[in-house]
Amino acid sequence: MSTPDLILTNATVITVDDAGTLAEAVAVTDGTITAVGSAAEIGALAAPGTEVVDLGGKTVVPGFIDPHSHVSMGAPYVRHAALHTPPVGGTRTVDDVVRKLHENLEKNRTPAGGLLLGWGYYPDEMDDDGAVTADLLDREFPDHQVCVVHVSGHGGVANTRVLEAHGYVDGCDDPEGGTVVRYPGTRKPNGVLWENAWMPLMFTMMDTDDEALLAMMREYARWGVTTVQDGAATVEQIRAIRALADGADLPVDVRSLVLFSELDEALEQGWFAPDKVDSNGHTVQGVKLILDGSPQGKTANVTEEYLTGGPGGEAHWHGIQNITQADSDAIVTTAYRHGVQVFAHCNGDAAIDQLLASHRAAKAAGATPPGRTVPIHSQVMRLDQLDEYVAEGFEPSMFTIHCLIFGDTHVRNFGEDRAFGISPMRSAIDRGLRPTNHSDYPITPINPLQLLWTSVVRRSTGGVVLGEAERISPLEGLRSLTIDAAYEHRTEGDRGSIEVGKLADLAVLSANPLDVPVDDIRDIQVLRTIKRGVTVHEAS
């Protein structure tokens, strides 16, 4: 064996290998793990050129894998106004929203006609009902384009300047798969848009640059993340990250999902061919369908109606189907025929039914699934659908931080029976599935330790436990962010656990998440992030 470049020693090393091995030290050579064992065993491998880091009893885990997140979408948000309510931020009133937008306008010195953006807006948890309208934005910011993004990312509020530029005028129709909310008793848009009325608008207005993308990747590295999915990227966004990867090492590995509407162009580019799919830390992983919306935004597509009506006051509301069954059948069939892994945004059980139907339609058409189709979020679902996941070879990516941030809203919208089954990780694991857990940043914070904690406690900000029977253990929670995430991405052969021959992607933690009191898990700090043997983040 070659002399190690790096040895981490005097640590608790949680390997998450199949045997559940714990060790004291790890040796790294040329970016690969070359030995795992006791401090004495690994120490004996050191040579004069080896960097030996005594961790003083700290904990080493595999570098975290965020199995569903948004690098390209998150990058431009960072410089704009964060409007999150507690526990993420401090926005409580409409006055807070207006003040933060004015502060951001001054900070960025946004010129007249430029875009003023706020994100993380969550009126359900604001003290004054949080009603932001086009009229309000017009009065406060008459010289700018203004968009306030709902915390779900599936809707928001725009001022009249933006509305008119996109055809949302008095008397306009709702687009298919979208909702334009009106002022009471009129056909005049009040600024609030959902799903296909909103998302095309945001894709055209948001832009970024190389430095913003790199800063976004460094932010993932700060939280111990070494691999992240870019969960709905346009062809242009994929080109931007590929160009960065071709020019230099990225701070984290990025696995892009091409947006379903651009799958044909991605196939024409040949990005799924073996010689083009990977490039220096960037991979074109698969295709992303968006079949419905969000449960907290009341646009998730569910078979049993919402208890609180729709986002525009609609009665007997079931949410929004973003694309037709025929269209999703065609996209899934095309993907399978080209060996492309399918990832589909499915928050509600009706959306999950749609994905299952498209999967079966593709098989009936003679297409062979490449394996591990991923229903992303799998939140307001039925347990019988987990049995269908098993039968069809699906692997779900779940979203337990919803229990913390949006749990109280889910109870209001769905009642306890459905809300307590949100992201049913325990039931999935008990059926032999390997569910992952994700941040969906910028929808919720990146922090993997907080995410792990939510999978163990499932407790809302209001103190409600959303389904005690769906809690999982800290080790299961850690696996969902490491080896099981690698498995879902079909990369378990080179990452996700601390084993000889795998990439030296590691995170050094201030404490052992398997050993501390449960409520202390969320406070564990990432001290160092190591990507392929190189430190890409070190806490000051």
GIVEN-V573464 format. One record per residue. RES is the residue in one small letter. PHI is phi in radians with two decimals (none if undefined). PSI is psi in whole degrees, 0 to 359 (999 if undefined). NEAR is the number of other ideal C-beta (glycine too) atoms within 10 Angstrom. Layout:
# GIVEN-V573464
RES|PHI|PSI|NEAR ; RES|PHI|PSI|NEAR
This chain:
# GIVEN-V573464
m|none|140|9 ; s|-1.16|156|11 ; t|-1.11|132|13 ; p|-1.12|143|25 ; d|-1.37|327|19 ; l|-2.51|138|21 ; i|-2.25|127|22 ; l|-1.78|125|27 ; t|-2.41|172|23 ; n|0.96|52|15 ; a|-2.38|165|23 ; t|-1.69|113|18 ; v|-1.79|110|22 ; i|-1.64|105|26 ; t|-1.38|335|22 ; v|0.87|29|21 ; d|-1.30|176|17 ; d|-1.08|332|9 ; a|-1.52|355|8 ; g|1.20|34|11 ; t|-1.16|137|15 ; l|-1.93|141|13 ; a|-2.36|182|21 ; e|-2.02|344|21 ; a|-2.72|157|25 ; v|-2.39|138|27 ; a|-1.94|142|29 ; v|-2.24|134|23 ; t|-2.36|125|19 ; d|0.90|42|11 ; g|1.41|5|15 ; t|-2.14|146|17 ; i|-1.27|124|23 ; t|-2.00|348|22 ; a|-2.84|144|18 ; v|-2.40|129|22 ; g|3.11|208|18 ; s|-1.33|163|12 ; a|-1.07|322|16 ; a|-1.18|315|10 ; e|-1.06|313|15 ; i|-1.32|325|23 ; g|-1.06|327|18 ; a|-1.17|345|11 ; l|-1.49|349|19 ; a|-1.18|146|16 ; a|-2.26|173|9 ; p|-0.93|330|5 ; g|-1.58|3|8 ; t|-1.48|130|16 ; e|-1.42|118|13 ; v|-1.91|120|16 ; v|-1.94|112|18 ; d|-1.46|114|14 ; l|-1.56|1|20 ; g|0.99|38|8 ; g|1.54|2|11 ; k|-1.20|176|19 ; t|-1.95|139|22 ; v|-2.01|130|27 ; v|-2.22|164|26 ; p|-1.02|148|32 ; g|-0.94|137|28 ; f|-1.20|145|31 ; i|-1.98|118|31 ; d|-1.56|104|30 ; p|-1.33|350|30 ; h|-2.71|114|28 ; s|-2.71|184|25 ; h|-2.43|91|24 ; v|-1.20|308|26 ; s|-1.16|321|23 ; m|-1.31|324|25 ; g|-1.28|328|27 ; a|-0.98|311|27 ; p|-1.26|341|20 ; y|-1.16|329|22 ; v|-0.98|325|14 ; r|-1.54|1|13 ; h|-1.79|182|23 ; a|-1.40|117|24 ; a|-1.44|125|17 ; l|-2.05|22|27 ; h|-1.14|144|19 ; t|-1.47|168|22 ; p|-1.03|148|12 ; p|-1.54|2|13 ; v|-1.46|317|20 ; g|-2.40|197|16 ; g|-2.08|15|12 ; t|-1.30|126|26 ; r|-2.22|339|15 ; t|-2.40|166|13 ; v|-1.08|323|18 ; d|-1.03|323|10 ; d|-1.09|317|18 ; v|-1.04|311|24 ; v|-1.10|317|17 ; r|-1.08|315|14 ; k|-1.18|326|19 ; l|-1.16|317|23 ; h|-1.09|318|14 ; e|-1.09|320|11 ; n|-1.21|323|18 ; l|-1.05|318|18 ; e|-1.24|317|9 ; k|-1.08|314|11 ; n|-1.47|351|15 ; r|0.88|48|7 ; t|-1.14|123|19 ; p|-1.24|160|8 ; a|-0.95|136|8 ; g|1.54|347|9 ; g|-1.36|174|13 ; l|-1.61|124|16 ; l|-1.84|122|22 ; l|-2.20|134|25 ; g|-2.08|148|24 ; w|-2.47|158|23 ; g|1.52|10|23 ; y|-1.14|127|24 ; y|-2.45|81|22 ; p|-1.08|333|19 ; d|-1.02|330|18 ; e|-1.88|14|21 ; m|-1.59|152|19 ; d|-1.24|338|11 ; d|-2.05|22|11 ; d|1.36|351|9 ; g|1.15|25|19 ; a|-1.28|106|12 ; v|-1.88|130|26 ; t|-2.22|169|17 ; a|-1.05|320|23 ; d|-1.03|316|14 ; l|-1.08|313|19 ; l|-1.14|324|28 ; d|-1.09|317|15 ; r|-1.15|317|11 ; e|-1.37|328|18 ; f|-2.38|67|18 ; p|-1.19|342|12 ; d|-1.80|5|13 ; h|-2.27|159|21 ; q|-1.38|132|19 ; v|-2.28|130|27 ; c|-2.32|133|25 ; v|-2.04|112|25 ; v|-1.52|126|26 ; h|-1.06|149|28 ; v|-1.01|335|27 ; s|-1.27|339|24 ; g|1.36|357|23 ; h|-1.77|8|30 ; g|-2.95|182|28 ; g|2.99|191|27 ; v|-2.18|135|27 ; a|-2.18|152|27 ; n|-1.43|173|25 ; t|-1.07|324|18 ; r|-0.99|317|17 ; v|-1.30|316|22 ; l|-0.99|311|24 ; e|-1.14|324|14 ; a|-1.12|337|13 ; h|-1.93|15|17 ; g|1.47|11|10 ; y|-1.61|87|22 ; v|-2.14|172|12 ; d|-0.93|124|12 ; g|1.57|359|9 ; c|-1.16|157|16 ; d|-1.55|156|10 ; d|-1.26|138|19 ; p|-1.23|158|17 ; e|-1.07|129|13 ; g|1.37|16|21 ; g|-2.47|163|22 ; t|-2.28|130|23 ; v|-1.89|114|21 ; v|-1.43|140|20 ; r|-1.98|159|18 ; y|-1.15|143|14 ; p|-0.92|133|7 ; g|1.32|10|6 ; t|-2.33|175|10 ; r|-1.87|15|12 ; k|-1.53|124|19 ; p|-1.03|136|24 ; n|-1.65|6|20 ; g|1.84|339|26 ; v|-1.50|125|24 ; l|-2.22|147|31 ; w|-2.30|146|28 ; e|0.92|239|28 ; n|-1.24|353|20 ; a|-1.43|337|25 ; w|-1.83|310|29 ; m|-1.14|319|22 ; p|-1.04|325|15 ; l|-1.07|313|21 ; m|-1.21|323|18 ; f|-1.09|328|15 ; t|-1.41|337|10 ; m|-1.67|333|16 ; m|-1.46|135|18 ; d|-2.41|165|10 ; t|-2.61|184|20 ; d|-2.54|175|11 ; d|-1.05|317|13 ; e|-1.14|322|9 ; a|-1.13|320|17 ; l|-1.12|316|23 ; l|-1.15|321|16 ; a|-1.10|322|15 ; m|-1.12|317|28 ; m|-1.12|321|25 ; r|-1.14|329|15 ; e|-1.17|320|20 ; y|-1.06|315|28 ; a|-1.05|325|24 ; r|-1.04|332|17 ; w|-1.71|14|23 ; g|1.48|7|29 ; v|-1.44|130|31 ; t|-2.00|343|29 ; t|-2.39|133|27 ; v|-2.41|141|31 ; q|-1.52|135|33 ; d|-1.69|99|30 ; g|-1.45|3|28 ; a|-2.99|85|25 ; a|-1.95|140|26 ; t|-1.32|166|18 ; v|-1.02|320|19 ; e|-1.09|319|12 ; q|-1.18|322|24 ; i|-1.11|317|24 ; r|-1.03|320|13 ; a|-1.13|316|18 ; i|-1.25|323|26 ; r|-1.09|321|20 ; a|-1.13|320|13 ; l|-1.10|314|20 ; a|-1.12|323|18 ; d|-1.20|338|11 ; g|-1.61|332|10 ; a|-2.91|167|10 ; d|-1.17|135|13 ; l|-1.43|152|22 ; p|-1.10|330|24 ; v|-2.42|158|26 ; d|-1.33|139|27 ; v|-2.09|130|28 ; r|-2.05|107|24 ; s|-1.54|140|26 ; l|-1.88|124|26 ; v|-1.34|136|28 ; l|-1.05|138|22 ; f|-0.96|327|26 ; s|-1.21|348|18 ; e|-2.07|17|19 ; l|-1.05|316|22 ; d|-1.04|319|13 ; e|-1.17|321|15 ; a|-1.12|322|23 ; l|-1.13|320|18 ; e|-1.09|327|10 ; q|-1.25|345|17 ; g|1.33|19|12 ; w|-1.17|342|21 ; f|-1.65|0|21 ; a|-1.24|146|12 ; p|-0.93|327|8 ; d|-1.50|357|7 ; k|-2.16|347|12 ; v|-1.17|329|13 ; d|-2.07|144|14 ; s|-2.71|101|16 ; n|0.86|51|13 ; g|1.69|355|22 ; h|-2.01|132|21 ; t|-2.28|138|21 ; v|-1.58|103|26 ; q|-1.43|318|26 ; g|-3.12|200|25 ; v|-2.04|146|26 ; k|-2.01|119|25 ; l|-1.69|149|28 ; i|-2.13|99|23 ; l|-1.58|336|29 ; d|-2.65|196|31 ; g|-1.93|223|33 ; s|-2.07|145|27 ; p|-1.20|326|28 ; q|-1.31|339|24 ; g|-1.64|0|26 ; k|1.13|30|27 ; t|-2.07|357|30 ; a|-1.06|139|30 ; n|-1.55|110|24 ; v|-2.15|150|26 ; t|-1.34|329|14 ; e|-1.78|130|15 ; e|-1.11|158|15 ; y|-1.14|144|25 ; l|-1.33|341|13 ; t|-1.95|11|14 ; g|1.33|187|14 ; g|-1.61|175|19 ; p|-1.14|337|23 ; g|-1.83|18|15 ; g|1.50|12|11 ; e|-1.13|142|14 ; a|-1.59|157|8 ; h|0.89|52|8 ; w|-1.63|133|19 ; h|-2.04|3|18 ; g|1.68|198|27 ; i|-2.23|132|29 ; q|-1.62|113|20 ; n|-1.29|324|25 ; i|-2.35|154|20 ; t|-1.25|162|12 ; q|-1.05|318|14 ; a|-1.06|320|10 ; d|-1.20|317|16 ; s|-1.17|325|26 ; d|-1.02|314|19 ; a|-1.16|319|17 ; i|-1.16|314|22 ; v|-1.11|319|29 ; t|-1.08|314|19 ; t|-1.06|315|18 ; a|-1.06|311|27 ; y|-1.06|320|22 ; r|-1.12|336|15 ; h|-1.80|11|15 ; g|1.23|24|15 ; v|-1.65|128|23 ; q|-1.19|136|20 ; v|-1.79|130|28 ; f|-2.10|131|28 ; a|-2.33|126|27 ; h|-1.17|113|25 ; c|-2.40|98|29 ; n|-1.54|323|31 ; g|-1.80|160|31 ; d|-1.16|330|23 ; a|-1.17|324|20 ; a|-1.18|322|32 ; i|-1.12|317|30 ; d|-1.00|320|19 ; q|-1.11|315|25 ; l|-1.09|316|28 ; l|-1.05|319|20 ; a|-1.12|320|14 ; s|-1.16|320|27 ; h|-1.03|314|25 ; r|-1.24|325|14 ; a|-1.12|320|17 ; a|-1.11|317|24 ; k|-1.12|319|15 ; a|-1.11|332|10 ; a|-1.46|2|13 ; g|1.64|5|9 ; a|-1.47|141|18 ; t|-1.76|119|10 ; p|-1.07|135|18 ; p|-1.31|350|18 ; g|1.87|150|11 ; r|0.99|49|17 ; t|-1.06|137|25 ; v|-2.05|110|27 ; p|-1.37|111|28 ; i|-1.44|132|28 ; h|1.57|302|27 ; s|0.79|58|29 ; q|-1.71|283|31 ; v|-1.47|76|30 ; m|-2.10|167|29 ; r|-1.74|147|17 ; l|-1.16|332|11 ; d|-1.09|336|8 ; q|-1.23|332|19 ; l|-1.10|321|23 ; d|-1.09|324|13 ; e|-1.20|324|17 ; y|-0.99|314|23 ; v|-1.05|313|13 ; a|-1.11|326|9 ; e|-1.74|2|14 ; g|1.33|24|12 ; f|-1.39|156|24 ; e|-2.34|114|23 ; p|-1.42|147|27 ; s|-1.90|119|25 ; m|-1.84|183|27 ; f|-2.65|65|28 ; t|-1.28|346|29 ; i|-1.16|345|25 ; h|-1.00|326|28 ; c|-1.01|320|27 ; l|-1.31|303|22 ; i|-1.40|321|23 ; f|-2.04|4|29 ; g|-1.00|317|27 ; d|-1.16|325|19 ; t|-1.15|319|22 ; h|-1.09|321|25 ; v|-1.10|319|19 ; r|-1.14|318|13 ; n|-1.31|328|23 ; f|-2.14|347|24 ; g|1.43|164|13 ; e|-1.12|319|12 ; d|-0.99|311|9 ; r|-1.34|318|22 ; a|-1.10|324|26 ; f|-1.27|349|21 ; g|-1.73|7|21 ; i|-0.94|134|28 ; s|0.75|71|28 ; p|-1.38|75|25 ; m|-1.19|321|27 ; r|-1.07|314|19 ; s|-1.12|323|18 ; a|-1.15|313|25 ; i|-1.09|319|19 ; d|-1.13|340|11 ; r|-1.60|4|14 ; g|1.58|4|9 ; l|-1.34|165|20 ; r|-2.13|70|19 ; p|-1.14|145|29 ; t|-1.83|174|30 ; n|-2.37|136|28 ; h|-2.35|165|28 ; s|-1.59|328|28 ; d|1.01|25|27 ; y|-0.89|137|24 ; p|-1.59|17|24 ; i|-1.22|317|27 ; t|-2.34|167|23 ; p|-1.09|156|18 ; i|-1.19|321|23 ; n|-0.57|103|20 ; p|-1.18|331|30 ; l|-1.21|321|26 ; q|-1.13|320|20 ; l|-1.10|314|27 ; l|-1.00|313|26 ; w|-0.99|317|25 ; t|-1.14|330|27 ; s|-1.24|337|28 ; v|-1.53|323|22 ; v|-1.80|328|19 ; r|0.89|46|26 ; r|-1.95|134|18 ; s|-1.44|169|22 ; t|-1.09|334|17 ; g|-1.48|2|10 ; g|1.54|9|8 ; v|-1.53|131|17 ; v|-1.49|116|15 ; l|-1.53|77|26 ; g|1.55|79|21 ; e|-0.98|326|11 ; a|-1.17|345|11 ; e|-1.74|6|22 ; r|-1.18|149|21 ; i|-2.14|171|22 ; s|-1.41|161|14 ; p|-1.02|323|19 ; l|-1.15|317|15 ; e|-1.09|321|19 ; g|-1.11|320|26 ; l|-1.16|319|26 ; r|-1.08|325|27 ; s|-1.17|344|29 ; l|-1.91|5|28 ; t|-2.36|264|29 ; i|-1.16|324|25 ; d|-1.27|329|25 ; a|-1.17|320|29 ; a|-1.09|318|26 ; y|-1.07|315|19 ; e|-1.05|324|26 ; h|-1.52|2|25 ; r|1.12|36|14 ; t|-2.18|21|19 ; e|-1.13|345|17 ; g|-1.29|338|10 ; d|-2.20|1|11 ; r|-2.78|176|23 ; g|1.72|344|29 ; s|-2.55|164|21 ; i|-1.71|92|25 ; e|-2.45|151|17 ; v|-1.03|133|13 ; g|1.71|345|9 ; k|-1.57|163|22 ; l|-1.01|142|23 ; a|-1.44|67|27 ; d|-1.78|110|30 ; l|-2.42|152|26 ; a|-2.23|132|25 ; v|-1.74|124|23 ; l|-1.95|155|22 ; s|-1.28|342|14 ; a|-2.71|168|17 ; n|-1.58|113|19 ; p|-1.15|344|23 ; l|-1.53|353|17 ; d|-2.14|342|12 ; v|-1.52|162|15 ; p|-0.93|142|6 ; v|-0.92|315|13 ; d|-1.27|354|11 ; d|-1.53|348|13 ; i|-1.02|319|25 ; r|-1.17|342|17 ; d|-1.71|359|12 ; i|-1.12|138|21 ; q|-1.77|146|13 ; v|-1.54|117|22 ; l|-1.59|328|17 ; r|-2.71|141|19 ; t|-2.11|128|27 ; i|-2.06|123|27 ; k|-2.02|116|25 ; r|0.88|43|19 ; g|1.47|358|20 ; v|-1.97|132|14 ; t|-1.25|119|15 ; v|-1.88|352|22 ; h|-2.68|137|23 ; e|-2.45|125|12 ; a|-1.11|141|11 ; s|-1.40|999|2
